[in-house]
Amino acid sequence: MQVDFYQLSHDPVERVLPVIAQRILDGGGRLLVVAADDARLDNLSQALWNAAPESFLAHGRAGGDHPDVQPILLSADCEAANGARHIALIDGTWRDEALEFDRVFYFFDAESIDAARASWRVLSKDEGVEPRFWRQDGRRWVQGP
């Protein structure tokens, strides 16, 4: 399984995640987006609605109407009521339940960098987990060591 660590140094997750979500949907997948804070999920919901002028990224909230049919589900926990095999942890907090998914996108910023480093150390020793680090180089994402 793959865990992608994304260090947010230039753009906020509200700008980065819609691009990743679109790629997942284009490939026929579904995504679960997790954050403990409702306000953070509200901000991301707005970003998904406004992702591209010609379209929006359909999504819903866990506990809302028909979470099972949502291509992107926003939730406070790691329960994928939509059957997602991809999970995005957007609040800088690692959750071990994410290891039950095929691919994890773990977003962190300067405030959560110490927690991300600790998670990297643990996951890099876990057999069957392939951690990858991504950092922003201007507007591009480059894979780091």
Secondary structure, DSSP 4 states (H G I P E B T S, - for coil): -EEEEEE-SSS-HHHHHHHHHHHHHHTT--EEEE-S-HHHHHHHHHHHHTSBTTB----EETTSS-GGG-SEEEESSS--TT--SEEEE-SS---GGGGGSSEEEEEE-GGGHHHHHHHHHHHTTSTT-EEEEEEEETTEEEE--
